[in-house]
Amino acid sequence: MRIAVGSDHAGYPLKAHLVDWLDQQGHDVADLGTSSEQPVDYPPYCAAVGLAVANGDADRGIVLGGSGQGEQLAANKVRGVRAALCHDLYTARLSRSHNDANVLSMGGRIVASGLAEEIVALWLDTPFDGGRHQRRVDLLAAIEQDAASVARQAHSEETT
């Protein structure tokens, strides 16, 4: 699988570990930075990962920071990205099976490398269930196009 990975300085140690680990697992890994623990702002790195996924240059993306919160938010600003913050196996599995998440976000100050490997492996191996979940993923894409229209639709369904 082609995987784009990016982080800020706080996520760098876990990113470096995961890049090596993913490479050992046989994945084609694009390390989009940062390259040290020197302080940097995370949005450009997360946007680069999101763009790689949205443009089809990567099948999936992984963004890492101290908590993973801001990184998830930044990646989700890229149209077509469904980034999920996962610090455990349960949310990692559901982010794929229910939400078809294409970018995984984790906090390097929260998740140890062993657990991170387990989360990534499960996340990469879990297929999207489709079915009723596809309708919801389609609605997420519709929000990217016209949030007001989707919101009006929800309100009109609620009042009928």
N, CA and C atoms as an extended XYZ file, in Angstrom:
480
Properties=species:S:1:pos:R:3:atomname:S:1:resname:S:1:resid:I:1 pbc="F F F"
N         0.845       -1.182        0.000 N   MET     1
C         0.000        0.000        0.000 CA  MET     1
C         0.889        1.243        0.000 C   MET     1
N         0.451        2.279       -0.692 N   ARG     2
C         1.166        3.557       -0.709 CA  ARG     2
C         0.649        4.408        0.449 C   ARG     2
N         1.536        4.774        1.359 N   ILE     3
C         1.145        5.489        2.567 CA  ILE     3
C         1.963        6.760        2.709 C   ILE     3
N         1.273        7.904        2.807 N   ALA     4
C         1.931        9.182        3.072 CA  ALA     4
C         1.901        9.429        4.575 C   ALA     4
N         3.019        9.866        5.119 N   VAL     5
C         3.134       10.080        6.564 CA  VAL     5
C         3.728       11.463        6.810 C   VAL     5
N         3.142       12.177        7.778 N   GLY     6
C         3.668       13.487        8.140 CA  GLY     6
C         3.452       13.760        9.608 C   GLY     6
N         4.270       14.651       10.145 N   SER     7
C         4.148       14.983       11.567 CA  SER     7
C         4.728       16.354       11.846 C   SER     7
N         4.426       16.823       13.046 N   ASP     8
C         5.143       17.980       13.561 CA  ASP     8
C         6.286       17.451       14.424 C   ASP     8
N         6.943       18.346       15.152 N   HIS     9
C         8.079       17.969       15.986 CA  HIS     9
C         7.695       17.005       17.109 C   HIS     9
N         6.499       17.176       17.678 N   ALA    10
C         6.080       16.319       18.785 CA  ALA    10
C         5.775       14.897       18.308 C   ALA    10
N         5.324       14.773       17.083 N   GLY    11
C         5.036       13.457       16.524 CA  GLY    11
C         6.214       12.823       15.812 C   GLY    11
N         7.299       13.592       15.663 N   TYR    12
C         8.439       13.103       14.889 CA  TYR    12
C         9.004       11.768       15.376 C   TYR    12
N         9.262       11.560       16.677 N   PRO    13
C         9.838       10.269       17.085 CA  PRO    13
C         8.933        9.080       16.696 C   PRO    13
N         7.636        9.213       16.885 N   LEU    14
C         6.737        8.122       16.506 CA  LEU    14
C         6.683        7.989       14.989 C   LEU    14
N         6.713        9.106       14.269 N   LYS    15
C         6.706        9.042       12.803 CA  LYS    15
C         7.938        8.305       12.301 C   LYS    15
N         9.099        8.642       12.829 N   ALA    16
C        10.337        7.983       12.396 CA  ALA    16
C        10.246        6.477       12.638 C   ALA    16
N         9.708        6.097       13.785 N   HIS    17
C         9.539        4.675       14.098 CA  HIS    17
C         8.582        4.014       13.107 C   HIS    17
N         7.426        4.656       12.872 N   LEU    18
C         6.428        4.060       11.987 CA  LEU    18
C         6.867        4.012       10.532 C   LEU    18
N         7.599        5.005       10.072 N   VAL    19
C         8.108        4.984        8.700 CA  VAL    19
C         8.991        3.753        8.504 C   VAL    19
N         9.892        3.499        9.442 N   ASP    20
C        10.753        2.312        9.352 CA  ASP    20
C         9.926        1.037        9.430 C   ASP    20
N         8.993        0.992       10.362 N   TRP    21
C         8.164       -0.197       10.556 CA  TRP    21
C         7.303       -0.476        9.322 C   TRP    21
N         6.659        0.558        8.770 N   LEU    22
C         5.833        0.385        7.579 CA  LEU    22
C         6.672       -0.092        6.394 C   LEU    22
N         7.876        0.437        6.274 N   ASP    23
C         8.780        0.002        5.214 CA  ASP    23
C         9.107       -1.480        5.380 C   ASP    23
N         9.370       -1.912        6.609 N   GLN    24
C         9.652       -3.325        6.885 CA  GLN    24
C         8.456       -4.217        6.575 C   GLN    24
N         7.249       -3.649        6.663 N   GLN    25
C         6.034       -4.402        6.360 CA  GLN    25
C         5.775       -4.483        4.855 C   GLN    25
N         6.612       -3.826        4.067 N   GLY    26
C         6.494       -3.891        2.622 CA  GLY    26
C         5.678       -2.784        1.986 C   GLY    26
N         5.322       -1.766        2.749 N   HIS    27
C         4.549       -0.648        2.207 CA  HIS    27
C         5.460        0.353        1.511 C   HIS    27
N         4.900        1.080        0.574 N   ASP    28
C         5.593        2.168       -0.121 CA  ASP    28
C         5.290        3.437        0.663 C   ASP    28
N         6.261        3.932        1.418 N   VAL    29
C         6.038        5.031        2.353 CA  VAL    29
C         6.638        6.330        1.818 C   VAL    29
N         5.811        7.376        1.801 N   ALA    30
C         6.280        8.716        1.464 CA  ALA    30
C         6.321        9.522        2.757 C   ALA    30
N         7.513        9.842        3.216 N   ASP    31
C         7.698       10.646        4.427 CA  ASP    31
C         7.669       12.111        4.009 C   ASP    31
N         6.585       12.808        4.383 N   LEU    32
C         6.393       14.200        3.966 CA  LEU    32
C         6.827       15.204        5.027 C   LEU    32
N         7.611       14.739        5.998 N   GLY    33
C         8.172       15.648        6.999 CA  GLY    33
C         7.352       15.683        8.279 C   GLY    33
N         7.863       16.347        9.207 N   THR    34
C         9.089       17.058        9.409 CA  THR    34
C        10.243       16.069        9.603 C   THR    34
N        11.437       16.594        9.671 N   SER    35
C        12.601       15.713        9.710 CA  SER    35
C        13.391       15.791       11.013 C   SER    35
N        12.790       16.397       12.048 N   SER    36
C        13.488       16.482       13.334 CA  SER    36
C        12.489       16.883       14.422 C   SER    36
N        13.008       17.005       15.631 N   GLU    37
C        12.194       17.477       16.753 CA  GLU    37
C        12.276       18.993       16.920 C   GLU    37
N        12.838       19.676       15.932 N   GLN    38
C        12.872       21.138       15.934 CA  GLN    38
C        11.437       21.646       15.771 C   GLN    38
N        10.971       22.552       16.634 N   PRO    39
C         9.569       22.992       16.567 CA  PRO    39
C         9.143       23.525       15.191 C   PRO    39
N         8.010       23.033       14.733 N   VAL    40
C         7.385       23.465       13.474 CA  VAL    40
C         5.875       23.503       13.680 C   VAL    40
N         5.181       24.183       12.795 N   ASP    41
C         3.721       24.185       12.799 CA  ASP    41
C         3.220       22.988       12.004 C   ASP    41
N         2.239       22.277       12.546 N   TYR    42
C         1.767       21.034       11.925 CA  TYR    42
C         0.881       21.199       10.690 C   TYR    42
N         0.115       22.286       10.499 N   PRO    43
C        -0.821       22.294        9.373 CA  PRO    43
C        -0.227       22.009        7.993 C   PRO    43
N         0.931       22.559        7.624 N   PRO    44
C         1.432       22.257        6.276 CA  PRO    44
C         1.756       20.782        6.057 C   PRO    44
N         2.260       20.110        7.076 N   TYR    45
C         2.607       18.692        6.945 CA  TYR    45
C         1.352       17.833        6.823 C   TYR    45
N         0.341       18.182        7.587 N   CYS    46
C        -0.925       17.434        7.532 CA  CYS    46
C        -1.654       17.696        6.226 C   CYS    46
N        -1.579       18.918        5.736 N   ALA    47
C        -2.184       19.240        4.442 CA  ALA    47
C        -1.479       18.470        3.331 C   ALA    47
N        -0.166       18.342        3.416 N   ALA    48
C         0.579       17.596        2.398 CA  ALA    48
C         0.159       16.131        2.378 C   ALA    48
N        -0.034       15.547        3.546 N   VAL    49
C        -0.499       14.155        3.623 CA  VAL    49
C        -1.912       14.058        3.050 C   VAL    49
N        -2.780       14.972        3.473 N   GLY    50
C        -4.151       14.965        2.967 CA  GLY    50
C        -4.210       15.109        1.458 C   GLY    50
N        -3.410       16.007        0.908 N   LEU    51
C        -3.378       16.200       -0.548 CA  LEU    51
C        -2.865       14.960       -1.265 C   LEU    51
N        -1.870       14.290       -0.698 N   ALA    52
C        -1.349       13.070       -1.314 CA  ALA    52
C        -2.445       12.010       -1.408 C   ALA    52
N        -3.265       11.913       -0.372 N   VAL    53
C        -4.365       10.948       -0.379 CA  VAL    53
C        -5.463       11.402       -1.337 C   VAL    53
N        -5.873       12.644       -1.225 N   ALA    54
C        -6.964       13.161       -2.053 CA  ALA    54
C        -6.620       13.134       -3.538 C   ALA    54
N        -5.355       13.356       -3.874 N   ASN    55
C        -4.914       13.366       -5.273 CA  ASN    55
C        -4.618       11.974       -5.822 C   ASN    55
N        -4.674       10.968       -4.953 N   GLY    56
C        -4.400        9.604       -5.398 CA  GLY    56
C        -2.936        9.232       -5.434 C   GLY    56
N        -2.075       10.093       -4.897 N   ASP    57
C        -0.651        9.768       -4.836 CA  ASP    57
C        -0.352        8.785       -3.705 C   ASP    57
N        -1.272        8.661       -2.763 N   ALA    58
C        -1.159        7.707       -1.658 CA  ALA    58
C        -2.527        7.068       -1.451 C   ALA    58
N        -2.517        5.806       -1.048 N   ASP    59
C        -3.769        5.107       -0.748 CA  ASP    59
C        -4.324        5.531        0.601 C   ASP    59
N        -3.441        5.763        1.547 N   ARG    60
C        -3.816        6.182        2.894 CA  ARG    60
C        -2.770        7.145        3.422 C   ARG    60
N        -3.145        7.839        4.499 N   GLY    61
C        -2.222        8.768        5.124 CA  GLY    61
C        -2.213        8.606        6.625 C   GLY    61
N        -1.115        8.999        7.233 N   ILE    62
C        -0.980        8.988        8.688 CA  ILE    62
C        -0.366       10.324        9.092 C   ILE    62
N        -1.020       11.011       10.038 N   VAL    63
C        -0.493       12.258       10.581 CA  VAL    63
C        -0.297       12.099       12.080 C   VAL    63
N         0.787       12.687       12.574 N   LEU    64
C         1.173       12.505       13.967 CA  LEU    64
C         1.585       13.831       14.579 C   LEU    64
N         1.170       14.034       15.811 N   GLY    65
C         1.567       15.209       16.574 CA  GLY    65
C         1.673       14.819       18.028 C   GLY    65
N         1.624       15.807       18.903 N   GLY    66
C         1.659       15.505       20.328 CA  GLY    66
C         0.410       14.763       20.759 C   GLY    66
N        -0.756       15.331       20.430 N   SER    67
C        -2.030       14.690       20.781 CA  SER    67
C        -2.728       14.085       19.570 C   SER    67
N        -2.423       14.571       18.388 N   GLY    68
C        -3.104       14.138       17.173 CA  GLY    68
C        -4.350       14.946       16.862 C   GLY    68
N        -4.791       15.765       17.813 N   GLN    69
C        -6.020       16.544       17.640 CA  GLN    69
C        -5.907       17.553       16.505 C   GLN    69
N        -4.935       18.423       16.602 N   GLY    70
C        -4.768       19.455       15.579 CA  GLY    70
C        -4.434       18.857       14.228 C   GLY    70
N        -3.667       17.787       14.241 N   GLU    71
C        -3.285       17.131       13.002 CA  GLU    71
C        -4.512       16.572       12.280 C   GLU    71
N        -5.416       15.988       13.044 N   GLN    72
C        -6.666       15.489       12.452 CA  GLN    72
C        -7.460       16.647       11.856 C   GLN    72
N        -7.580       17.733       12.592 N   LEU    73
C        -8.322       18.891       12.098 CA  LEU    73
C        -7.708       19.437       10.815 C   LEU    73
N        -6.389       19.561       10.788 N   ALA    74
C        -5.714       20.098        9.604 CA  ALA    74
C        -5.911       19.186        8.400 C   ALA    74
N        -5.738       17.892        8.578 N   ALA    75
C        -5.908       16.962        7.455 CA  ALA    75
C        -7.340       16.996        6.933 C   ALA    75
N        -8.301       17.138        7.834 N   ASN    76
C        -9.710       17.156        7.425 CA  ASN    76
C       -10.096       18.415        6.649 C   ASN    76
N        -9.250       19.414        6.621 N   LYS    77
C        -9.525       20.613        5.825 CA  LYS    77
C        -9.329       20.353        4.333 C   LYS    77
N        -8.665       19.265        3.986 N   VAL    78
C        -8.430       18.923        2.584 CA  VAL    78
C        -9.656       18.173        2.065 C   VAL    78
N       -10.238       18.683        1.008 N   ARG    79
C       -11.426       18.064        0.413 CA  ARG    79
C       -11.125       16.614        0.032 C   ARG    79
N       -11.988       15.721        0.481 N   GLY    80
C       -11.833       14.303        0.179 CA  GLY    80
C       -11.155       13.508        1.278 C   GLY    80
N       -10.664       14.197        2.299 N   VAL    81
C       -10.006       13.516        3.412 CA  VAL    81
C       -11.021       13.239        4.510 C   VAL    81
N       -10.932       12.035        5.047 N   ARG    82
C       -11.705       11.646        6.220 CA  ARG    82
C       -10.683       11.158        7.256 C   ARG    82
N       -10.169       12.099        8.037 N   ALA    83
C        -9.136       11.782        9.025 CA  ALA    83
C        -9.785       11.439       10.358 C   ALA    83
N        -9.271       10.389       10.987 N   ALA    84
C        -9.805        9.921       12.262 CA  ALA    84
C        -8.699        9.893       13.306 C   ALA    84
N        -8.996       10.438       14.470 N   LEU    85
C        -8.081       10.396       15.608 CA  LEU    85
C        -8.317        9.089       16.347 C   LEU    85
N        -7.312        8.239       16.389 N   CYS    86
C        -7.453        6.905       16.989 CA  CYS    86
C        -6.292        6.627       17.930 C   CYS    86
N        -6.635        6.449       19.191 N   HIS    87
C        -5.627        6.101       20.185 CA  HIS    87
C        -5.862        4.712       20.752 C   HIS    87
N        -6.744        3.948       20.104 N   ASP    88
C        -7.017        2.584       20.545 CA  ASP    88
C        -7.479        1.759       19.352 C   ASP    88
N        -7.530        0.463       19.526 N   LEU    89
C        -7.878       -0.447       18.437 CA  LEU    89
C        -9.342       -0.337       18.029 C   LEU    89
N       -10.220       -0.122       18.984 N   TYR    90
C       -11.654       -0.046       18.685 CA  TYR    90
C       -11.973        1.114       17.744 C   TYR    90
N       -11.474        2.306       18.066 N   THR    91
C       -11.769        3.453       17.198 CA  THR    91
C       -11.050        3.320       15.852 C   THR    91
N        -9.887        2.693       15.835 N   ALA    92
C        -9.187        2.478       14.569 CA  ALA    92
C       -10.025        1.583       13.656 C   ALA    92
N       -10.563        0.500       14.199 N   ARG    93
C       -11.376       -0.414       13.396 CA  ARG    93
C       -12.639        0.271       12.899 C   ARG    93
N       -13.342        0.969       13.789 N   LEU    94
C       -14.584        1.625       13.387 CA  LEU    94
C       -14.345        2.779       12.412 C   LEU    94
N       -13.229        3.460       12.544 N   SER    95
C       -12.954        4.569       11.616 CA  SER    95
C       -12.854        4.066       10.185 C   SER    95
N       -12.391        2.857       10.014 N   ARG    96
C       -12.316        2.261        8.675 CA  ARG    96
C       -13.641        1.603        8.290 C   ARG    96
N       -14.176        0.744        9.150 N   SER    97
C       -15.355       -0.037        8.761 CA  SER    97
C       -16.606        0.811        8.629 C   SER    97
N       -16.755        1.849        9.436 N   HIS    98
C       -17.955        2.684        9.385 CA  HIS    98
C       -17.759        3.990        8.627 C   HIS    98
N       -16.559        4.579        8.701 N   ASN    99
C       -16.344        5.917        8.144 CA  ASN    99
C       -15.427        5.950        6.930 C   ASN    99
N       -14.870        4.808        6.555 N   ASP   100
C       -13.939        4.746        5.430 CA  ASP   100
C       -12.842        5.802        5.565 C   ASP   100
N       -12.325        5.961        6.803 N   ALA   101
C       -11.270        6.941        7.053 CA  ALA   101
C       -10.078        6.638        6.156 C   ALA   101
N        -9.542        7.682        5.545 N   ASN   102
C        -8.390        7.495        4.670 CA  ASN   102
C        -7.121        8.135        5.226 C   ASN   102
N        -7.249        8.819        6.360 N   VAL   103
C        -6.096        9.360        7.077 CA  VAL   103
C        -6.261        9.025        8.552 C   VAL   103
N        -5.214        8.500        9.142 N   LEU   104
C        -5.179        8.147       10.555 CA  LEU   104
C        -4.363        9.198       11.289 C   LEU   104
N        -4.888        9.675       12.405 N   SER   105
C        -4.167       10.633       13.233 CA  SER   105
C        -3.924       10.006       14.604 C   SER   105
N        -2.711       10.195       15.116 N   MET   106
C        -2.371        9.698       16.455 CA  MET   106
C        -1.474       10.703       17.162 C   MET   106
N        -1.485       10.624       18.469 N   GLY   107
C        -0.637       11.477       19.293 CA  GLY   107
C         0.586       10.738       19.766 C   GLY   107
N         1.736       11.230       19.381 N   GLY   108
C         2.991       10.618       19.786 CA  GLY   108
C         3.273       10.736       21.274 C   GLY   108
N         2.619       11.662       21.939 N   ARG   109
C         2.780       11.804       23.395 CA  ARG   109
C         1.737       10.975       24.138 C   ARG   109
N         0.874       10.297       23.389 N   ILE   110
C        -0.207        9.511       23.983 CA  ILE   110
C        -0.041        8.024       23.702 C   ILE   110
N         0.354        7.685       22.476 N   VAL   111
C         0.411        6.296       22.036 CA  VAL   111
C         1.867        5.843       21.945 C   VAL   111
N         2.195        4.762       22.637 N   ALA   112
C         3.537        4.187       22.561 CA  ALA   112
C         3.712        3.469       21.227 C   ALA   112
N         4.944        3.264       20.827 N   SER   113
C         5.228        2.718       19.502 CA  SER   113
C         4.633        1.336       19.273 C   SER   113
N         4.626        0.480       20.283 N   GLY   114
C         4.046       -0.856       20.118 CA  GLY   114
C         2.561       -0.804       19.842 C   GLY   114
N         1.842       -0.006       20.607 N   LEU   115
C         0.413        0.153       20.375 CA  LEU   115
C         0.162        0.844       19.043 C   LEU   115
N         0.997        1.812       18.698 N   ALA   116
C         0.848        2.505       17.414 CA  ALA   116
C         0.961        1.511       16.256 C   ALA   116
N         1.889        0.581       16.342 N   GLU   117
C         2.017       -0.446       15.306 CA  GLU   117
C         0.730       -1.272       15.197 C   GLU   117
N         0.177       -1.660       16.334 N   GLU   118
C        -1.068       -2.434       16.329 CA  GLU   118
C        -2.221       -1.640       15.723 C   GLU   118
N        -2.320       -0.369       16.102 N   ILE   119
C        -3.383        0.495       15.574 CA  ILE   119
C        -3.244        0.629       14.063 C   ILE   119
N        -2.039        0.916       13.597 N   VAL   120
C        -1.812        1.098       12.163 CA  VAL   120
C        -2.098       -0.194       11.405 C   VAL   120
N        -1.630       -1.321       11.907 N   ALA   121
C        -1.860       -2.600       11.228 CA  ALA   121
C        -3.353       -2.895       11.109 C   ALA   121
N        -4.081       -2.718       12.183 N   LEU   122
C        -5.527       -2.956       12.158 CA  LEU   122
C        -6.213       -1.971       11.222 C   LEU   122
N        -5.823       -0.707       11.292 N   TRP   123
C        -6.431        0.330       10.464 CA  TRP   123
C        -6.196        0.056        8.978 C   TRP   123
N        -5.000       -0.383        8.638 N   LEU   124
C        -4.693       -0.675        7.237 CA  LEU   124
C        -5.429       -1.923        6.736 C   LEU   124
N        -5.649       -2.880        7.619 N   ASP   125
C        -6.263       -4.152        7.225 CA  ASP   125
C        -7.786       -4.156        7.262 C   ASP   125
N        -8.390       -3.158        7.908 N   THR   126
C        -9.847       -3.157        8.060 CA  THR   126
C       -10.510       -2.575        6.822 C   THR   126
N       -11.399       -3.360        6.201 N   PRO   127
C       -12.112       -2.842        5.029 CA  PRO   127
C       -13.298       -1.974        5.437 C   PRO   127
N       -13.745       -1.155        4.515 N   PHE   128
C       -14.958       -0.356        4.692 CA  PHE   128
C       -16.156       -1.279        4.512 C   PHE   128
N       -17.119       -1.214        5.426 N   ASP   129
C       -18.298       -2.075        5.375 CA  ASP   129
C       -19.278       -1.685        4.276 C   ASP   129
N       -19.270       -0.419        3.868 N   GLY   130
C       -20.229        0.040        2.858 CA  GLY   130
C       -21.645       -0.004        3.408 C   GLY   130
N       -22.601       -0.400        2.587 N   GLY   131
C       -23.991       -0.497        3.028 CA  GLY   131
C       -24.503        0.817        3.575 C   GLY   131
N       -25.145        0.749        4.747 N   ARG   132
C       -25.715        1.946        5.367 CA  ARG   132
C       -24.651        3.007        5.651 C   ARG   132
N       -23.419        2.573        5.810 N   HIS   133
C       -22.336        3.517        6.090 CA  HIS   133
C       -21.956        4.319        4.841 C   HIS   133
N       -22.161        3.745        3.666 N   GLN   134
C       -21.844        4.457        2.432 CA  GLN   134
C       -22.689        5.721        2.308 C   GLN   134
N       -23.945        5.629        2.680 N   ARG   135
C       -24.836        6.798        2.629 CA  ARG   135
C       -24.270        7.933        3.487 C   ARG   135
N       -23.733        7.591        4.618 N   ARG   136
C       -23.188        8.607        5.528 CA  ARG   136
C       -21.885        9.192        4.994 C   ARG   136
N       -21.054        8.356        4.409 N   VAL   137
C       -19.828        8.854        3.798 CA  VAL   137
C       -20.174        9.777        2.633 C   VAL   137
N       -21.219        9.414        1.877 N   ASP   138
C       -21.675       10.281        0.782 CA  ASP   138
C       -22.157       11.627        1.317 C   ASP   138
N       -22.812       11.618        2.461 N   LEU   139
C       -23.262       12.877        3.064 CA  LEU   139
C       -22.078       13.728        3.504 C   LEU   139
N       -21.026       13.103        3.994 N   LEU   140
C       -19.824       13.858        4.344 CA  LEU   140
C       -19.256       14.550        3.110 C   LEU   140
N       -19.224       13.834        1.997 N   ALA   141
C       -18.731       14.436        0.753 CA  ALA   141
C       -19.655       15.560        0.297 C   ALA   141
N       -20.954       15.387        0.504 N   ALA   142
C       -21.910       16.433        0.127 CA  ALA   142
C       -21.694       17.695        0.966 C   ALA   142
N       -21.360       17.530        2.225 N   ILE   143
C       -21.080       18.683        3.089 CA  ILE   143
C       -19.910       19.482        2.532 C   ILE   143
N       -18.905       18.793        2.008 N   GLU   144
C       -17.763       19.499        1.412 CA  GLU   144
C       -18.204       20.374        0.243 C   GLU   144
N       -19.229       19.942       -0.462 N   GLN   145
C       -19.720       20.694       -1.615 CA  GLN   145
C       -20.667       21.817       -1.205 C   GLN   145
N       -21.572       21.525       -0.260 N   ASP   146
C       -22.603       22.510        0.111 CA  ASP   146
C       -23.161       22.179        1.491 C   ASP   146
N       -22.469       22.626        2.524 N   ALA   147
C       -22.859       22.317        3.901 CA  ALA   147
C       -24.248       22.848        4.230 C   ALA   147
N       -24.572       24.040        3.753 N   ALA   148
C       -25.871       24.644        4.069 CA  ALA   148
C       -27.010       23.793        3.520 C   ALA   148
N       -26.854       23.279        2.329 N   SER   149
C       -27.888       22.449        1.722 CA  SER   149
C       -28.107       21.159        2.516 C   SER   149
N       -27.035       20.538        2.945 N   VAL   150
C       -27.143       19.304        3.735 CA  VAL   150
C       -27.807       19.606        5.069 C   VAL   150
N       -27.439       20.719        5.690 N   ALA   151
C       -28.045       21.096        6.966 CA  ALA   151
C       -29.535       21.374        6.801 C   ALA   151
N       -29.912       22.060        5.729 N   ARG   152
C       -31.342       22.314        5.473 CA  ARG   152
C       -32.096       21.006        5.271 C   ARG   152
N       -31.484       20.068        4.585 N   GLN   153
C       -32.099       18.755        4.365 CA  GLN   153
C       -32.366       18.062        5.699 C   GLN   153
N       -31.415       18.101        6.592 N   ALA   154
C       -31.586       17.463        7.910 CA  ALA   154
C       -32.724       18.136        8.668 C   ALA   154
N       -32.786       19.451        8.605 N   HIS   155
C       -33.830       20.180        9.316 CA  HIS   155
C       -35.198       19.862        8.714 C   HIS   155
N       -35.281       19.796        7.391 N   SER   156
C       -36.579       19.517        6.768 CA  SER   156
C       -37.040       18.091        7.050 C   SER   156
N       -36.124       17.129        7.134 N   GLU   157
C       -36.493       15.754        7.467 CA  GLU   157
C       -36.976       15.661        8.907 C   GLU   157
N       -36.396       16.466        9.775 N   GLU   158
C       -36.751       16.452       11.180 CA  GLU   158
C       -38.143       17.037       11.434 C   GLU   158
N       -38.528       17.990       10.608 N   THR   159
C       -39.815       18.669       10.830 CA  THR   159
C       -40.960       18.025       10.052 C   THR   159
N       -40.681       17.012        9.244 N   THR   160
C       -41.768       16.348        8.496 CA  THR   160
C       -42.186       15.076        9.162 C   THR   160
